[in-house]
């Protein structure tokens, strides 16, 4: 999308302002279908930092994400959000979702070509 969808920007702003992680969304980005729940950026950053801290090789990168943890509250921005922060998200390929346990994705709103409220389930058959 050359211009971000205003309604999608409003959804992202509401997630940020209420610090909620219960909004389910499915987006299409360059042909990939990603489904999951949105999280406020600070919550997403903290969770990524926690995962990186547990890695011997990637531990030093955790500080980059932890700088905006949940204790800092919602970001004080004057501009609208530019990214969606997914947690418990999967990339759907055929009848499976990857990764099985759900992943953490940061997606530029301007790159979303299509979206719908809710998440798609997949079959293990």
N, C-alpha and C positions, 0 to 999 in steps of 0.2 A: 504494500500500500504506500502510495506516495505521501498521503496525508493520514495521520493516525485517526482511526474511528473515534469520534467524540464520545459515544456511549461507552466504548471500551475504556477510554481514558477516565471517564466518570466512575466506572466500576473499580478500576485500579485505585483511584483517589479515595473511594469509600472504604476499600479494604485498608488502605494506609491510615486513614483518619480514625477508624474504629479499632485498629489493631486486631482484626478478626482473621481467622484462618479457616473459615467454613464455606467460603464461596467456591463452588465447583465450576470449572470452566473447561471447555475443549476448544483448542485453537488449531488452525492449519497454518504452518509456516514453511514456505518453500516445499510444499508437498508432504511434509511430515505432519501427522496428526498427534497432538500432545494433549493429554487429558489429565486433570488432577485438581487440586485445590490451590487457590491463591493464598499467599501469606504476605503480611507487611514486610517491607524490605528489611527492617531491623531484625525481625524474627528469622527471616530466611538467612541473613548474614550470620547470625549467631549459630544457627543450626549447622551451616556449612563450616563455620569455624570449629565447632565441636567435633565434627567428622574429621577434619584435617588434623586436629590436635592428636588424634588417635593414631595417626600414621607417622612412622619413623622418618620416612622420606619427605612427606608433605607437611609435617608439623609446622615448619617455619612460615608457611603461607597463611596459617590460621589467623595471625595478627592482622593481615589485610582485611579479613572479613569481620573480625571481632570489634573493630573500631566503631561500629555502629550497632551495638548490642541492644537487646530489648529494654535495658534499664535507661537508655537514653530517650525513650519515648518516640512518638512519631516524628519523622523528619520535619523540620520547619522550612517548608518550601513555598515559594511563591509561584513556581512553574508547575504545570500539571505533570503527573508521572509519565515517564518515558518507557518504563519496562514493567513487565508482569513477572512476579516472583512465584513460581510454582513449587510446592512441596507435595510429597506423596503423589508424584506425577509419573506417567508412563508415556512412552512413545508407542503408538499402536501400529503394529505391522501384521496385517492379516488378522488372525484370531488370537494373537498374543500381545501382551504389553510388556515393554522393556523399560527399566529393569523390573523384575517381579516384585521387589519390595517397594518400588516407587523411588523416584529420584528428585533432585533439586535442580530446577531449570530457571534461568533468567532469560526472558525473551523480550526483544525490543517490540513495543506496540506497533511501531511503523512497519514491521515485517509481517504482521499478522494479516493473512489474506482472507480468512473466514473464521468465524467463531460461533459458539453456541453456549448457552448457560447449561450447566450440568456436566457430568463426566460420563464417558462411555465405559461400560463394563466390557469385558472380553471373556472369551470362553477358553477353558483349558483343554477342551476336547481335541 
